[in-house]
Amino acid sequence: MPVSIKHIPGDGYQVSTPNQVHAKHTSLENAKKQKRLLNAVEHGFKPTHHSAANGSFIDKRMKLAGI
């Protein structure tokens, strides 16, 4: 999934993939961070909360969100 960063009028950037926009009016630094994160998730990275080394935090959040 190609992630693109576009400069929008004013002082912001938009992060998007072919299916959706992930961020609007964000800083360039944050847009680059989000692009790296989206690419990592596509390649198998599973984000976890820093206090839950076994990934239980993200599992609970996904169940709450219905994912």
PyRosetta script that sets phi, psi and omega in degrees:
from pyrosetta import init, pose_from_sequence

init()
pose = pose_from_sequence("MPVSIKHIPGDGYQVSTPNQVHAKHTSLENAKKQKRLLNAVEHGFKPTHHSAANGSFIDKRMKLAGI")
pose.set_psi(1, 114.5)
pose.set_omega(1, 178.6)
pose.set_phi(2, -75.0)
pose.set_psi(2, 128.6)
pose.set_omega(2, 177.9)
pose.set_phi(3, -101.9)
pose.set_psi(3, 130.8)
pose.set_omega(3, -179.7)
pose.set_phi(4, -121.3)
pose.set_psi(4, 148.7)
pose.set_omega(4, 176.5)
pose.set_phi(5, -117.8)
pose.set_psi(5, 124.1)
pose.set_omega(5, 179.6)
pose.set_phi(6, -120.2)
pose.set_psi(6, 138.5)
pose.set_omega(6, 173.2)
pose.set_phi(7, -79.0)
pose.set_psi(7, 129.8)
pose.set_omega(7, 179.1)
pose.set_phi(8, -110.1)
pose.set_psi(8, 156.0)
pose.set_omega(8, -178.4)
pose.set_phi(9, -53.3)
pose.set_psi(9, 137.5)
pose.set_omega(9, -175.9)
pose.set_phi(10, 103.0)
pose.set_psi(10, -139.7)
pose.set_omega(10, -175.8)
pose.set_phi(11, -119.6)
pose.set_psi(11, 48.0)
pose.set_omega(11, -175.9)
pose.set_phi(12, -144.5)
pose.set_psi(12, 172.6)
pose.set_omega(12, 179.3)
pose.set_phi(13, -134.3)
pose.set_psi(13, 152.5)
pose.set_omega(13, 179.7)
pose.set_phi(14, -119.0)
pose.set_psi(14, 132.4)
pose.set_omega(14, 177.7)
pose.set_phi(15, -107.7)
pose.set_psi(15, 125.1)
pose.set_omega(15, -178.3)
pose.set_phi(16, -144.7)
pose.set_psi(16, 158.7)
pose.set_omega(16, 172.0)
pose.set_phi(17, -120.1)
pose.set_psi(17, 174.7)
pose.set_omega(17, -180.0)
pose.set_phi(18, -59.1)
pose.set_psi(18, -25.6)
pose.set_omega(18, -175.8)
pose.set_phi(19, -94.8)
pose.set_psi(19, -27.2)
pose.set_omega(19, -176.3)
pose.set_phi(20, -161.8)
pose.set_psi(20, 164.4)
pose.set_omega(20, 173.9)
pose.set_phi(21, -93.7)
pose.set_psi(21, 129.6)
pose.set_omega(21, -177.3)
pose.set_phi(22, -100.0)
pose.set_psi(22, -22.8)
pose.set_omega(22, 179.5)
pose.set_phi(23, -154.9)
pose.set_psi(23, 143.3)
pose.set_omega(23, 175.5)
pose.set_phi(24, -128.3)
pose.set_psi(24, 144.2)
pose.set_omega(24, 176.4)
pose.set_phi(25, 53.9)
pose.set_psi(25, 46.6)
pose.set_omega(25, 177.0)
pose.set_phi(26, -105.4)
pose.set_psi(26, 167.3)
pose.set_omega(26, 179.3)
pose.set_phi(27, -77.7)
pose.set_psi(27, 161.0)
pose.set_omega(27, 179.5)
pose.set_phi(28, -63.0)
pose.set_psi(28, -39.1)
pose.set_omega(28, 179.5)
pose.set_phi(29, -61.9)
pose.set_psi(29, -46.5)
pose.set_omega(29, 179.4)
pose.set_phi(30, -68.5)
pose.set_psi(30, -34.3)
pose.set_omega(30, 178.0)
pose.set_phi(31, -63.9)
pose.set_psi(31, -41.7)
pose.set_omega(31, 178.1)
pose.set_phi(32, -64.9)
pose.set_psi(32, -39.6)
pose.set_omega(32, 178.0)
pose.set_phi(33, -63.4)
pose.set_psi(33, -43.2)
pose.set_omega(33, -179.1)
pose.set_phi(34, -67.6)
pose.set_psi(34, -36.4)
pose.set_omega(34, 177.3)
pose.set_phi(35, -61.8)
pose.set_psi(35, -44.3)
pose.set_omega(35, 178.2)
pose.set_phi(36, -62.7)
pose.set_psi(36, -41.6)
pose.set_omega(36, 179.7)
pose.set_phi(37, -64.2)
pose.set_psi(37, -45.5)
pose.set_omega(37, 180.0)
pose.set_phi(38, -62.6)
pose.set_psi(38, -39.2)
pose.set_omega(38, 176.9)
pose.set_phi(39, -66.3)
pose.set_psi(39, -39.3)
pose.set_omega(39, 179.5)
pose.set_phi(40, -65.3)
pose.set_psi(40, -43.4)
pose.set_omega(40, 179.5)
pose.set_phi(41, -62.0)
pose.set_psi(41, -38.9)
pose.set_omega(41, 178.5)
pose.set_phi(42, -63.2)
pose.set_psi(42, -30.8)
pose.set_omega(42, -177.6)
pose.set_phi(43, -96.1)
pose.set_psi(43, 18.0)
pose.set_omega(43, 171.8)
pose.set_phi(44, 106.4)
pose.set_psi(44, -3.9)
pose.set_omega(44, 178.6)
pose.set_phi(45, -68.4)
pose.set_psi(45, 132.5)
pose.set_omega(45, 178.3)
pose.set_phi(46, -115.2)
pose.set_psi(46, 105.5)
pose.set_omega(46, -178.0)
pose.set_phi(47, -63.8)
pose.set_psi(47, 139.2)
pose.set_omega(47, 177.4)
pose.set_phi(48, -129.3)
pose.set_psi(48, 161.2)
pose.set_omega(48, 176.9)
pose.set_phi(49, -78.4)
pose.set_psi(49, 145.0)
pose.set_omega(49, -174.9)
pose.set_phi(50, -62.4)
pose.set_psi(50, -23.5)
pose.set_omega(50, -177.8)
pose.set_phi(51, -93.8)
pose.set_psi(51, -1.4)
pose.set_omega(51, -179.6)
pose.set_phi(52, -123.6)
pose.set_psi(52, 87.4)
pose.set_omega(52, -175.1)
pose.set_phi(53, -62.6)
pose.set_psi(53, -26.2)
pose.set_omega(53, -177.5)
pose.set_phi(54, -89.0)
pose.set_psi(54, 0.8)
pose.set_omega(54, 177.6)
pose.set_phi(55, 85.6)
pose.set_psi(55, 8.4)
pose.set_omega(55, -176.4)
pose.set_phi(56, -65.5)
pose.set_psi(56, -30.5)
pose.set_omega(56, -180.0)
pose.set_phi(57, -60.2)
pose.set_psi(57, -50.6)
pose.set_omega(57, -177.2)
pose.set_phi(58, -68.0)
pose.set_psi(58, -33.5)
pose.set_omega(58, 177.6)
pose.set_phi(59, -62.8)
pose.set_psi(59, -43.8)
pose.set_omega(59, 178.9)
pose.set_phi(60, -64.7)
pose.set_psi(60, -41.4)
pose.set_omega(60, -179.7)
pose.set_phi(61, -65.2)
pose.set_psi(61, -39.2)
pose.set_omega(61, 179.6)
pose.set_phi(62, -65.9)
pose.set_psi(62, -36.8)
pose.set_omega(62, 177.8)
pose.set_phi(63, -66.4)
pose.set_psi(63, -40.6)
pose.set_omega(63, 178.3)
pose.set_phi(64, -63.6)
pose.set_psi(64, -35.9)
pose.set_omega(64, -178.7)
pose.set_phi(65, -82.4)
pose.set_psi(65, -8.9)
pose.set_omega(65, 179.7)
pose.set_phi(66, 78.8)
pose.set_psi(66, 25.1)
pose.set_omega(66, -178.2)
pose.set_phi(67, -96.1)
pose.dump_pdb("model.pdb")
